Amino acid sequence: MDELFADLTGIQEPVGDFAREIQSRIKLWVGMPVGIGIGHTKTLAKAAQHASKVYKKQTGGVVDLRSEHAVKWLLQRMPCNEVWGVGRRLTEHLSAQNVTTAWQLANLDPKTVRQRYGVVLERTVRELSGEACIELQETEPDRQAICTSRMFGTRVTTKPGMQEAIAAYMHRASQKLRKQRSLTGVIRIGIRTSPFGEGPKYSNAVTITPPYPTDDVLLLTRLANEAINTIWRDGFKYSKAEILLMDLRKRGEYTEDLFTPSQSIKSDSLMRVLDQVNRRFGKNAVHSGRMPLSPDWEMRRELLSPSYTTSFYQLMKFAAI
């Protein structure tokens, strides 16, 4: 997790003490140092969190930015490029207008900023001034499309190998689909060779429509592998495949067509059991027979960082001397 926002409304004890309690508990349970910023808006909280790292020795990693004096002191010393949502290009445009600090940015006229730079920067200016414009999201919104795409560790040169990859990618995509309780009505399958290096180049994609909106991985895999037959070309070294699930429909929130088929109760039950088993024993404990266990084309991960703090099987080991 990179960051997390929390609403502190209703906290009775001093907020600074509460933040330090959170900090110490994370350090105790996870062993990870964190910085905490407190502000009246999300942008000010981000600025405070940035200050908790820059001034860690002075603050102990917790910065409370709720007073006007504290806001002014920090924003006057904070460059524009450190403000949440202000990228390199915006920084260059603002610098040309002699706006180089977050304090100068906060004092710009919001209406003028909107006309010149757009509504996103206008919200940033208002947030720096203490006006909340960006709401907290208590839950992540459902995706409007689901994509699974990976570069192959080794080039795929055979159709069966590509069909195995498509089956593996569809397995992952359908898990994401069922997790948000959606059905897909359109599928796009794409394959391509590397745009770099020697050898002939080729890329193609096909869009298919299932007989009914579905989350059944077996049906989706069969349709995807049949679609490969229409775009596959021999003699190429393929470096990447992509699956895109579109026209997503939330279960129970769309009207089915009276004269067209729908996903059967048997498929619903099978997918529910499949997800229950995989949640308990691992995400790939049960999968379609087309999906291989240890494919040659799997992405290279020799340099993948160890998950010391999140995986029981990768705990650090120490030998007694």
C-alpha positions, 0 to 999 in steps of 0.5 A: 500500500502506497498511501491511505486516507482516513477521516478523523471526525469524531476522534476524541483524544488529541489527534496528534497523539492518535496519529503517533499511536497509529505510527507506533503500532504499524512499526510494531506489527509490520516493522515499517516506518510510516509518515503521517500528515493531518490536514483539513483537505486531502491535498493539505494532508498529502503536503503534511505527509510530505513534510513528515519525511522532509522534517522527520527529525524535527517532527518524528514523522507526524505533521499536523497541518490544521492551523493557518500558521502551520499551513503558511509556514510549510507551503512557503517552503514547499516547491510546486512540483511537490504538490499532489497532482502538479506534474512536471509540465504544470510546474514549468508553466507555473514557473513561467508565471513566477509561481514556484511555491505551494503558497503562491499556488494557493493564493492564485485566483481559482477561476483564472486557474480553471480557465488557463489550466483546467478544473483539476488544478483549480481543485488543487488551489482550492484544497491548498486554501482549505476548501475540500474538493476531493472526497474520500473514497470509502471503497474502490469504485468498480472498474469499467473495463478489466485488462490483463496484459503481460510481456512474455519471459520468452517468445511464444512461437506456437499456437498451443503456447499462445492458447495456454497464455490466453487461458492463464490471462483469462483466469486472472481477468475473470477473477477480477470480474467476479470479485466486483460481481460483474459480467462482461458482454464484450471481449477483446483479444490481442497479440503482438510481436516486440516492436524492438529488435530484429525479425518480422513484426505483426500485431492484431486483435479481435473483438468477440461477443459472448452469447450472454453477459458472463463471468464463467471462466470456462466459457470465456477461455473457450471463446478466447482460444477460438478467437486466436484462430482468426488472428494467429499467424505462423512464423512470428515470435510473439512477445505479448498478449492482452485480454480486455473485458468490456461492456461490464454489467453489475449483477442485479443492476441491469435488465436481461433480455427476455428472448436471449439466454442468460448464464445458467445457475449451474455456472454460477454455482461452479464459479462460486465454488471455484473462487471459494477454493482459490481463496482458501488454498491459493488463487491458482489452486483450481483452474482450467485444464488449458492453463499450465502450472509452470509455463516457459513464457511466464514473465521473468521475475529473477529481480523481484523484491522479496515480500518479507513483510507480506508473505509468510513464506518469505520471512527473513531467516537468520542463522545462529553463529 
